[in-house]
Amino acid sequence: MLLLPVLLGACATSSDLEATRQQLQTQMSSNAQQASARLSDVEAKLANQRLLDLVNQVGQMQTEMASLRGQNEVLQHQLAETQKRQNDLYADLDLRLGKLEHPQAAASAPQGDAPAAAVAPVDAALSHALDTLRKRDFSNAVGQLKGVMDSYPGSSQSIEANYWLGVAHTMLQQNDAAIDILRRFAGQYPKNAHSADALRLVADNQIALQQKDQARITLRQLIKLYPGTPAAQKAKQRLSTL
């Protein structure tokens, strides 16, 4: 009988301990579930963020690719225009030099038994420079044409060399130099047979430099000053495409 309260107390204590243990297990399980849920939520958010980053990166790359394609198309168009302009310049050069060949050939042809006239040094120098230009050796032609101008200033051959010097710089795509030379040539010798073509070449060089507004002004000036000339007709055609 004396041990009964002790035993009952021990039983109560054991029950309390068991209840406490079960509560702890339940709480731990709940905490574990909450932690797992939070971890899953964090992982899902991270996965979504990574996916969003990837989507943004893909979108940015697509935008950059579209921009590069656009730039490539522009460059291809500019290259095609440059090649066409270069081909036109070569054809134009051959035509201009071809016109010079016939008078020179006729003048140099012997007349019957008459002895051929001696060729003046200035004529020989200009003819040599034009031959170099005809061979499309433009760099050497520039030096030879300058030599004619320096050695025979004020002569008709020097004026002729001045025009072809602008042509040579045009063919070398030295556009600023060509514009300066040809513009001054047209201003100094407005009645020269090459003046209309000089202005047309000024416009061509301005177009090559993407100076389209200035080219329009030059072409309109050409049409006004030299109406009815082949150069004016070509200027009208060029204006329609600018």
Backbone as a ProteinNet text record, in pm:
[ID]
protein_1_A
[PRIMARY]
MLLLPVLLGACATSSDLEATRQQLQTQMSSNAQQASARLSDVEAKLANQRLLDLVNQVGQMQTEMASLRGQNEVLQHQLAETQKRQNDLYADLDLRLGKLEHPQAAASAPQGDAPAAAVAPVDAALSHALDTLRKRDFSNAVGQLKGVMDSYPGSSQSIEANYWLGVAHTMLQQNDAAIDILRRFAGQYPKNAHSADALRLVADNQIALQQKDQARITLRQLIKLYPGTPAAQKAKQRLSTL
[TERTIARY]
82.5	0	86.6	196.2	284.7	347.1	367.1	430.5	332.7	203.1	102.6	112.7	122.3	135.1	258.9	363.9	488.6	471.1	403.5	381.4	290.3	183.4	90.7	163.3	252.7	329.2	421.4	480.9	570.4	494.9	370.7	287.4	248.6	213.2	173.8	290.6	405.7	524	555.6	544.7	570	470.4	344.6	242.1	271.3	312.1	345.5	463.6	561.1	678.5	644	557.7	517.4	441.3	350.6	273	365.5	461.8	556.2	638.5	679.1	760.2	680.5	552	467.7	446.4	429.7	414.3	539	652.4	777.6	793.5	759.3	768.6	675.5	552.1	455.2	506.1	561.4	613.4	730.3	819.2	934.5	891.9	793	741.1	679.5	604.5	542.9	648.9	750.1	858.5	931.1	950.9	1018.7	936.4	804.7	717.2	719	716.6	720.8	854.3	961.2	1092.5	1101.8	1047.2	1049.2	966.8	852	765.9	835.3	898.2	969.9	1086.2	1158.9	1269.5	1220.5	1109.5	1052.5	1010.7	954.3	911.7	1031.6	1138.7	1260.1	1319.1	1323.7	1378.2	1295.5	1163.1	1075.6	1099.2	1113.8	1139.9	1273.7	1375.6	1505.5	1498.7	1428.5	1413.4	1340.5	1235.4	1161.5	1247.8	1329.7	1416.9	1521	1579.6	1677.3	1612.3	1491.8	1420.7	1391.4	1351.8	1324.2	1451.6	1563.4	1690.7	1726.8	1705.5	1735.9	1648	1520	1428.1	1472	1511.6	1558.9	1685.8	1776.7	1899.4	1871.5	1781.5	1744.7	1681.7	1593	1530.6	1633.1	1730.2	1834.6	1919.9	1952.4	2031.6	1954.9	1825.7	1745.4	1742.6	1731.4	1732.8	1866	1975.9	2108.2	2127.8	2079.4	2091.5	2012.3	1892.7	1811.7	1882.8	1945.1	2018.7	2137.5	2209.8	2324.6	2281.4	2167.4	2116.8	2083.4	2021.1	1989.6	2115	2215.4	2340.8	2407.7	2400.7	2460.6	2391	2259.5	2185.9	2222.5	2236.9	2276.8	2415.8	2509	2645.1	2648.3	2568.9	2563.5	2508.8	2407.2	2350.5	2454	2525.2	2627.5	2739.9	2777.1	2881.9	2837.4	2712.2	2660.7	2660	2619.4	2619.5	2761.6	2855.5	2995	3051.4	3023.6	3072.9	3012.2	2882.6	2818.1	2876.8	2896.4	2953.1	3095	3170.7	3307	3305.6	3216.1	3206	3164.5	3071.5	3028.4	3144.8	3225.4	3339.5	3441.9	3466.1	3559.9	3508.8	3380	3322.1	3328	3299.8	3303.2	3445.7	3541.3	3681.1	3724.7	3690.1	3726.4	3664.5	3539.9	3472.8	3542.3	3576	3640.4	3777.7	3855.2	3988.6	3980.5	3877.5	3858.9	3835.4	3762.9	3738.6	3867.8	3960	4086.1	4177.8	4167.8	4258.2	4243.8	4119.3	4096.8	4153.5	4129	4192	4343.4	4397	4542.2	4598	4526.7	4571.5	4566.3	4457.6	4444.9	4552	4581.2	4681.3	4820.5	4846.6	4980.4	5000.6	4892.7	4905.4	4979.2	5075.9	5150.3	5060.6	5074.1	4996.4	5079.7	5054.3	5126.5	5273.4	5354.2	5499	5554.8	5465	5512.6	5570.3	5680	5739.4	5650.1	5647.7	5565.8	5622.4	5531.4	5574.1	5628.8	5724.4	5782.7	5680.3	5677.4	5584	5646	5572.3	5622.1	5637.1	5735.2	5755	5629.9	5556	5437.9	5332.4	5321.1	5225.1	5267.8	5397.5	5448.3	5424.4	5446.2	5426.6	5280	5190.2	5047.3	5003.1	5051.5	5015.1	5062.1	5182.6	5234.8	5150.1	5108.9	5025.2	4889.1	4833	4703	4713.9	4825.5	4847.7	4853.5	4919.1	4925	4785.7	4708.6	4570.6	4487.7	4509.5	4435.5	4465.5	4585.4	4624.4	4572	4500.1	4442.9	4549.5	4664.7	4770.2	4751.5	4649	4604.7	4704.3	4772.1	4867.9	4980.6	5039.7	5146.1	5092.4	4968.1	4907.6	4895.5	4862.6	4851.5	4983	5093.7	5223.8	5260.1	5229.9	5263.6	5178.4	5050.8	4963.5	5004.5	5042.6	5093.7	5221.6	5303.5	5426.7	5398.9	5295.1	5258	5214.7	5134.1	5083.3	5196.4	5291.1	5401.2	5501.2	5522.9	5625.1	5575.2	5444	5389.6	5265.7	5281.7	5165.5	5103.9	4971.9	4902	4878.3	4939.5	4921.9	4789.1	4742.7	4619.5	4637.4	4760	4787.8	4781.4	4826.2	4818.6	4672.9	4589.2	4446.1	4384.8	4421.2	4372.7	4417.7	4543.9	4596.9	4524.4	4486.2	4415.4	4285	4209.4	4083.4	4108.7	4203.7	4228.6	4287.7	4351.5	4399	4280.6	4174.6	4053.5	3992	3997.2	3946.5	4028.2	4160	4247.1	4220.7	4204.1	4173.4	4036	3943.2	3812.5	3826.6	3905.7	3923.9	3996.9	4078.8	4148.6	4061.7	3937.5	3844.1	3898.5	3981.2	4028.6	3931.4	3814.2	3698.5	3715.9	3770.4	3785.7	3879.3	3990.9	4085.1	4021.6	3947.2	3882	3780.2	3700.9	3600	3667.3	3774.7	3843.1	3899.3	3965.5	4027.4	3922.3	3819	3718.5	3630.2	3600.3	3519.3	3595	3723.3	3802.7	3820	3833.9	3847.6	3723.3	3603.3	3478.5	3460.4	3507.3	3494.5	3590.7	3712.4	3813.4	3794.2	3742.3	3728.8	3585.7	3489.6	3349	3314.7	3394.2	3365.5	3446.5	3524.9	3603.5	3511.4	3550.4	3467.1	3447.6	3535.8	3527.1	3452.2	3412.4	3357.6	3228.5	3140	3014.1	3041.3	3132.9	3167.6	3239.4	3314.3	3382	3279.8	3172.4	3068.3	2998.1	2979.5	2914.5	3001.7	3132.3	3222.4	3226.5	3212.9	3202.9	3084.5	2970.5	2851	2874.2	2941.8	2969.9	3054.9	3153.8	3238.8	3161.5	3071.7	2989.1	2896.1	2842.5	2757.2	2838.1	2960.1	3046.2	3072.9	3072.6	3093.6	2962.7	2851.5	2718.6	2675	2726.5	2686.6	2579.1	2464.7	2362.9	2299.4	2284.2	2227.2	2318.3	2450.3	2543.9	2546.1	2532.6	2532.2	2411.3	2296.6	2177.6	2201	2263.5	2292.4	2385.7	2489.4	2585.4	2519.1	2433.9	2367.8	2271.3	2200.5	2109.8	2189.5	2304.3	2390.2	2437.3	2474.9	2518.7	2408	2287.1	2174.3	2145.9	2159.1	2132.4	2239.2	2366.1	2475.8	2497.9	2470.8	2500.3	2378.9	2267.5	2146.1	2165.9	2106.3	2112.4	2237.2	2334.6	2457.2	2436	2517.3	2507.9	2526.9	2615.2	2637	2511.2	2436.7	2312.5	2207.4	2200.9	2106.5	2137.4	2264.1	2303.5	2276.7	2291.4	2264.7	2117.2	2029.5	1886.1	1854.1	1916	1895.7	1944.2	2059.4	2114.2	2027.7	1975	1887.3	1764.1	1712	1589.8	1610.6	1734.5	1763.5	1809.7	1831.5	1878.7	1760.9
-120	0	125.9	115.5	231.8	259.4	153.3	171.2	214.6	210.2	239.5	383.4	482.5	619.7	639.6	570.4	582.4	526.5	404.7	341.2	425.8	481.2	565.4	689.7	746.1	863.9	831.7	711.6	668.7	650.3	589.5	569	702.1	798.3	929.6	997.3	979.5	1041.7	978.8	845.7	776.2	819.3	838.7	882.6	1023.3	1108	1245.4	1248.7	1165.4	1160.7	1112	1012.2	957.9	1062.2	1131.9	1235.9	1347.3	1381.2	1485.4	1441.9	1314.6	1261.9	1265.7	1225.3	1226.2	1369	1462	1601.5	1652.2	1615.4	1657.7	1598.5	1470.3	1405.4	1471.5	1500.9	1567.3	1705.2	1779.7	1912.6	1905.3	1808.2	1790.5	1754.5	1667.1	1627.3	1746.3	1826.4	1945	2044.1	2061.4	2152.7	2103.6	1971.1	1913.8	1935	1918.3	1939.1	2084.8	2175.5	2317.2	2354.6	2297.1	2325.5	2271.7	2151.2	2091.5	2174.4	2221.8	2303.2	2434.4	2495.8	2620.2	2596.7	2487.9	2455.7	2434.9	2362.3	2340.4	2472.1	2559.9	2689.8	2771.7	2767.9	2840.1	2783.1	2649.8	2586.4	2622	2624.5	2659.7	2803.8	2894	3033.2	3049	2977.3	2983.5	2930.1	2818.8	2760.2	2856.6	2918.6	3015.7	3135.5	3181	3294.3	3260.3	3137.9	3095.2	3084.5	3031.5	3020.7	3158.9	3250.5	3386.3	3452.6	3429.1	3484.1	3429.2	3296.6	3235.9	3293.3	3311.1	3368.2	3509.8	3587.6	3723.2	3722.8	3630.3	3620.8	3581.4	3486.1	3445.3	3561.7	3635.3	3751.4	3856.4	3879.5	3977.9	3932.9	3802.1	3749.8	3760.4	3734.3	3745.8	3890.2	3984.3	4126.7	4165.1	4117.7	4149.1	4086.5	3963.1	3897.1	3972.1	4017.9	4094.2	4223.7	4288.5	4411.8	4385.1	4275.1	4240.2	4206.9	4137.2	4107.2	4236.1	4330.4	4458.6	4532.8	4533.7	4600.7	4532.9	4399.2	4325.2	4357.4	4367.9	4403.1	4542.4	4635.8	4771.7	4771.1	4695.9	4690.3	4625.5	4520.4	4456.6	4552	4630.4	4727.7	4834.6	4882.3	4983.5	4927.1	4800.1	4737.8	4724.8	4683.7	4671.9	4808.1	4912.1	5046.9	5091.6	5061.7	5100.3	5029	4898.7	4823.5	4874.1	4905.4	4957.6	5093.1	5178.7	5309.8	5296.3	5200.3	5180.4	5131	5037	4987.3	5098.9	5183	5296.3	5392.8	5413.6	5504.7	5448.9	5317.3	5256.2	5268.6	5239.3	5251.4	5395.1	5488.5	5630.1	5673.7	5623.7	5656.6	5605.7	5480.6	5424.6	5505.8	5550.1	5628.6	5763.2	5828.5	5959.8	5949.2	5849.9	5833.3	5786.8	5708.3	5665	5782.2	5880.8	6000.6	6078	6070	6141.6	6071.9	5940	5864	5899.4	5914.9	5933.1	6063.5	6178.5	6301.4	6294.6	6232.3	6223.4	6134.3	6024.7	5933.5	6000.7	6078.2	6147.9	6254.3	6322.6	6428.8	6373.2	6254.4	6197.3	6116.4	6089.1	6009.2	6089.8	6028.6	6101.5	6135.8	6254.8	6302.3	6282.9	6176.1	6147.2	6124.8	6194.5	6180.9	6287	6369.2	6475.5	6416.1	6466.7	6415	6446.4	6354.3	6374.2	6490.2	6573.1	6687.4	6640.7	6712.5	6678.5	6701.8	6610.3	6621	6707.6	6809.2	6897.8	6822.8	6860.7	6790.9	6790.1	6900.8	6906.5	6807.5	6795.2	6699.1	6556	6532.3	6398.9	6364.6	6461.8	6438.2	6409.3	6487	6464.7	6331.5	6298.5	6171.7	6053.6	6066.1	5958.5	5942.9	6054.7	6050	5987.1	6021.9	5965.5	5817	5776	5632.9	5556.6	5616.2	5554.7	5546.2	5651	5652	5546.6	5533	5435	5292	5270.1	5138.8	5116	5215.6	5210.2	5204.1	5259.9	5276.8	5416.5	5430.6	5563.4	5634	5559.6	5622.7	5690	5620.5	5680.4	5790.9	5774.5	5877.9	6010	6000.9	6122.5	6199.7	6130	6196.4	6255	6182.4	6230.7	6351.3	6348.9	6461.9	6586.2	6567.4	6680.1	6734.7	6644.2	6687.6	6777.4	6743.6	6828.3	6965.7	6968	7095	7180.3	7116.2	7191.8	7240.8	7158.9	7193	7290.8	7287.5	7372.2	7447.6	7529.9	7600.2	7696.8	7703.8	7796.1	7745.7	7634.7	7580.8	7506.3	7485.5	7409.7	7265	7214.4	7077.6	7069.2	7176.3	7179	7179.2	7254.8	7257	7119.5	7055.6	6919.9	6822.9	6834.4	6746.9	6769.8	6893.7	6926.7	6848.1	6845.8	6770.5	6621.8	6565.6	6421.6	6386.7	6482.8	6459.7	6435.6	6515	6491.2	6356.2	6314.4	6182.5	6073.1	6087.1	5986.6	5973.4	6084.9	6079.9	6014.2	6038.9	5974.1	5823	5776.4	5632.7	5569.2	5648	5598.5	5608	5657.8	5677.2	5774.3	5866.4	5975.3	6091.4	6073.1	6155.9	6302.9	6331.7	6472.2	6547.3	6482.2	6545.2	6565.1	6464.6	6474.3	6587.5	6599.9	6706	6843	6860.7	6990.1	7024.8	6928.5	6953.5	6982.1	6898.6	6910.7	7033.6	7065.7	7185	7311.5	7319	7434.5	7439.2	7323.2	7319	7376.8	7331.6	7380.6	7529.7	7577.8	7720.1	7806.6	7758.6	7836.2	7831.8	7719.3	7701.5	7660.2	7748.9	7710.3	7678	7729.2	7702.9	7586.5	7522.7	7408.2	7290.7	7211.4	7098	6995.6	6996.5	6898.4	6951.1	7077.2	7136.7	7070.5	7038.9	6972.9	6836.4	6760.3	6629.2	6643.4	6751.2	6772.9	6786.9	6862.3	6876.6	6743.8	6667.3	6536.6	6446.3	6452.3	6372.7	6424.5	6555.7	6610.2	6545.6	6539.2	6478	6330.3	6258.9	6117.1	6098.6	6184.9	6174.9	6211.5	6306.8	6343	6227.8	6161.1	6045.3	5934.7	5915	5814	5844	5972.3	6013.7	6026.3	5979.6	5987.8	6132.7	6223.8	6364.2	6389	6326.9	6327.4	6465.4	6540	6674.6	6763	6756.5	6835.4	6787.4	6655.5	6601.1	6652.3	6661.6	6713.9	6858.6	6937.6	7077.6	7083.5	6999.2	6997.6	6956.3	6854.1	6806.3	6911.1	6980	7086.8	7201.2	7232.1	7335.8	7295.4	7169.9	7119.3	7131.5	7091.6	7098.9	7242.9	7333.6	7474.9	7537	7504.9	7567.4	7505.4	7375.1	7304.9	7226.1	7294.3	7223.2	7161.2	7045.8	6980.7	6899.4	6905.9	6827.9	6684.4	6590.4	6452.4	6445.1	6530	6531.6	6574	6671.2	6715.5	6605.1	6530.7	6419.8	6313.1	6282.4	6185.5	6240.1	6370.9	6432.3	6419	6435.5	6419.2	6275.9	6181.4	6040.8	6013.2	6068.4	6047.1	6112.4	6231.1	6300.5	6218.1	6148.9	6070.7	5952.1	5913.9	5799.3	5840	5968.1	6014.6	6042.6
0	0	0	68	71.5	-64.7	-143.6	-274.7	-381.6	-356.5	-458.9	-508.1	-419.8	-470.8	-557.2	-515.9	-593.3	-731.1	-734.3	-864.4	-950.7	-888.1	-964.2	-1016.7	-935.5	-979.4	-1094.6	-1085.9	-1192.6	-1320.9	-1310.2	-1429.3	-1489.6	-1404.5	-1454	-1522.6	-1461.4	-1521.7	-1653.8	-1662.5	-1787.4	-1893.4	-1859.4	-1955.3	-2004.8	-1909.1	-1948.9	-2044.9	-2011.1	-2097	-2237	-2242	-2372.5	-2452.1	-2378.1	-2445.7	-2497.1	-2412.9	-2452.3	-2573.3	-2569.6	-2681.9	-2811.7	-2802.3	-2921.1	-2973.3	-2878.7	-2920	-2991.9	-2933	-2994.9	-3134.1	-3146.7	-3277.2	-3378.6	-3328	-3416.6	-3459.4	-3362.4	-3393.4	-3489.3	-3464.9	-3551.8	-3694	-3702.1	-3833.4	-3905.7	-3826.8	-3885.8	-3932.9	-3845.6	-3883.5	-4008	-4013.2	-4129.6	-4256.8	-4245.6	-4361.1	-4405.2	-4305.3	-4338	-4405.1	-4347.5	-4405.7	-4547.8	-4567.7	-4701	-4798.9	-4750	-4835.5	-4871.4	-4769.2	-4795.5	-4893.1	-4874.4	-4963.1	-5106.6	-5118	-5251.6	-5316.4	-5233.1	-5283.8	-5330.6	-5247.8	-5285.2	-5414.2	-5423.9	-5544.4	-5667.2	-5647.6	-5759.6	-5804.4	-5704.3	-5738.2	-5809.5	-5759.6	-5823.8	-5966.2	-5983.5	-6116.7	-6209.4	-6157.8	-6239	-6274.9	-6178.2	-6204.2	-6310.2	-6296.9	-6396.9	-6534.7	-6536.7	-6663.9	-6721.6	-6632.2	-6676.5	-6729.8	-6660.6	-6706.8	-6844.1	-6858.7	-6988.5	-7098.9	-7066.9	-7165.4	-7204	-7101.6	-7129	-7213.2	-7181.8	-7258.9	-7403.3	-7421.5	-7557	-7632.8	-7566.3	-7629.7	-7669	-7579.3	-7608.8	-7726.4	-7729.3	-7839.9	-7971.5	-7968.6	-8089.6	-8139.2	-8045	-8082.3	-8144.3	-8083.5	-8136.2	-8273.6	-8292	-8421.8	-8528.3	-8491.7	-8587.2	-8624.9	-8524.1	-8551.8	-8643	-8617.1	-8700.9	-8842.8	-8855.5	-8989.7	-9063.7	-8990.6	-9052.9	-9096.6	-9008.5	-9042.9	-9162.1	-9165	-9275.5	-9407	-9403.1	-9524.4	-9572.8	-9478	-9515.1	-9577.7	-9516	-9568.4	-9706.4	-9724.6	-9856.1	-9961	-9922.3	-10015.1	-10050	-9948.3	-9972.1	-10059	-10034.7	-10114.9	-10259.7	-10280.3	-10417.1	-10486.7	-10412.2	-10470	-10503.5	-10413.2	-10436.8	-10558	-10569.7	-10683.7	-10813.7	-10810.4	-10930.3	-10968.3	-10866.6	-10893.3	-10948	-10893.5	-10941.3	-11085.6	-11116.9	-11254.3	-11349.8	-11304.1	-11387.5	-11411.3	-11307.2	-11321.7	-11420.2	-11413.3	-11506.8	-11650.1	-11669.9	-11803.6	-11852.5	-11762.8	-11797.5	-11831.3	-11754.3	-11779.6	-11916.1	-11946.2	-12076.3	-12189.6	-12171.2	-12274.5	-12294.3	-12185.3	-12195.2	-12259.5	-12215.9	-12272.2	-12416.6	-12448.4	-12586.6	-12679.4	-12632.2	-12712.8	-12736.3	-12639.6	-12655.9	-12755	-12765.1	-12848.8	-12996.3	-13042.3	-13185.4	-13237.9	-13169.8	-13218.5	-13215.4	-13110.7	-13101.2	-13210.8	-13238.8	-13343.4	-13478.4	-13500.7	-13628.1	-13643.1	-13535.5	-13541.5	-13562	-13507.5	-13517.5	-13643.9	-13720.8	-13841.6	-13947.9	-14019.7	-14123.7	-14241.2	-14298.2	-14411.3	-14538.5	-14608.5	-14731.4	-14702.9	-14778.1	-14759.4	-14666.3	-14608.7	-14521.3	-14394.6	-14345.3	-14221.1	-14102.3	-14007.9	-13887.3	-13807.2	-13757.4	-13678.1	-13544.2	-13496.2	-13366.6	-13256.8	-13162.9	-13051.6	-12943	-12902.2	-12798.1	-12666.4	-12586	-12457.5	-12370.4	-12369.3	-12285.9	-12335.1	-12469.3	-12524.3	-12492.3	-12502	-12471	-12323.7	-12236.5	-12092.9	-12061.8	-12123.5	-12100.4	-12158.4	-12278.7	-12341.2	-12256.6	-12200.9	-12115	-11989.3	-11930.3	-11809	-11839.8	-11956.4	-11992.9	-12024.9	-12082.5	-12106.5	-11974.2	-11876.4	-11743.8	-11683	-11701.6	-11651.4	-11723.2	-11853.8	-11933	-11886.3	-11836.9	-11785.9	-11643.8	-11593.6	-11458	-11348.8	-11379.7	-11279.9	-11220.8	-11139.2	-11097.4	-11006.4	-10922.7	-10831	-10907.7	-11005	-11085.2	-11175.4	-11221.7	-11306	-11230.2	-11101.1	-11019.5	-11020.7	-10998	-10997.5	-11133	-11240.2	-11374.1	-11413.1	-11379.2	-11409.5	-11331.2	-11205.4	-11126.9	-11189.2	-11245.1	-11309.7	-11429.6	-11507.1	-11620.5	-11571.9	-11467.6	-11414.7	-11357.6	-11289.3	-11228.7	-11333.9	-11436.4	-11535.8	-11640.4	-11665.9	-11773	-11723.1	-11618.7	-11561.7	-11662.9	-11664.6	-11751.3	-11891.8	-11929.5	-12064.1	-12073.7	-12196.6	-12216.2	-12170.2	-12185.4	-12139	-11986.4	-11920.9	-11775.1	-11728	-11797.9	-11763.3	-11785.3	-11896.2	-11924.9	-11815.7	-11776.7	-11671.7	-11539.7	-11514	-11390.7	-11381.5	-11490	-11490.3	-11466.3	-11540.3	-11526.7	-11390.6	-11327.5	-11190.6	-11097.4	-11114	-11035	-11064.1	-11190.6	-11227.6	-11158.7	-11161.5	-11100.3	-10950.9	-10881.8	-10738.3	-10715.6	-10805.9	-10794.9	-10804.5	-10900.8	-10919	-10800.2	-10733.3	-10614	-10489	-10505.9	-10395.4	-10291.2	-10336.9	-10251.3	-10271.9	-10213.2	-10248.8	-10214.1	-10096.3	-10056.2	-10151	-10185.6	-10277.1	-10414.3	-10461.2	-10592	-10594.2	-10488.1	-10481.4	-10489	-10414.1	-10411.4	-10549.4	-10613.5	-10744.5	-10851.2	-10857.4	-10963.3	-10943.1	-10817.7	-10791.5	-10834.7	-10800.7	-10840.5	-10992.1	-11054.4	-11200.4	-11267.4	-11222.9	-11282.7	-11257	-11141.6	-11111.7	-11191.7	-11214.4	-11285.9	-11437.8	-11487	-11631.7	-11666.8	-11644.1	-11664.6	-11809.4	-11905.2	-12046.3	-12102.4	-12018.1	-12062.7	-12095.6	-12193.6	-12236.4	-12124.3	-12025.5	-11916.8	-11794.3	-11794.2	-11672	-11626.9	-11720.3	-11682.4	-11620.7	-11684.4	-11628.9	-11495.4	-11477.8	-11349.5	-11237.2	-11262.6	-11160.8	-11134.6	-11239	-11219.2	-11133.3	-11154.4	-11071.1	-10927.8	-10911.1	-10774.6	-10702.9	-10770.6	-10710.9	-10681.1	-10771.3	-10747.8	-10622.4	-10605.5	-10486.5	-10360.5	-10370.1	-10254.8	-10216.8	-10315.4	-10287.5	-10220.2	-10266.5	-10205	-10058.3	-10023.3	-9884.4	-9807.5	-9867.7	-9808	-9786.6	-9868.2	-9861.8	-9968.5	-9949.2	-10053.5	-10072.3	-9964.5	-9978	-10063	-10037	-10116	-10260.7	-10279.8	-10416.2	-10494.5	-10429.3	-10497.1	-10541.9	-10454.6	-10488.9	-10609.9	-10609.9	-10720.4	-10851.6	-10844.8	-10966.3	-11021.9	-10933.2	-10979.7	-11041.4	-10982.8	-11039	-11178.3	-11194.4	-11323.9	-11428.5	-11392.6	-11486.2	-11526.6	-11429.9	-11457.1	-11546.3	-11520.9	-11593.8	-11731.7	-11743	-11868.2	-11917.5	-11941.4	-11984.9	-12123.9	-12141.3	-12270.9	-12296	-12207.1	-12225.7	-12176.1	-12227.4	-12176	-12024.7	-11971.7	-11826.7	-11753	-11809.5	-11745.8	-11749.3	-11859.1	-11867.4	-11762.1	-11746	-11643.9	-11503.8	-11487.8	-11357.6	-11321.7	-11420.6	-11394.7	-11352.8	-11419.3	-11382	-11241.1	-11207.1	-11073	-10966.8	-10996.1	-10901.2	-10869.7	-10968.6	-10947.7	-10854.5	-10832.4	-10746.2	-10607.1	-10583.7	-10452.6	-10359.5
[MASK]
++++++++++++++++++++++++++++++++++++++++++++++++++++++++++++++++++++++++++++++++++++++++++++++++++++++++++++++++++++++++++++++++++++++++++++++++++++++++++++++++++++++++++++++++++++++++++++++++++++++++++++++++++++++++++++++++++++++++++++++++++

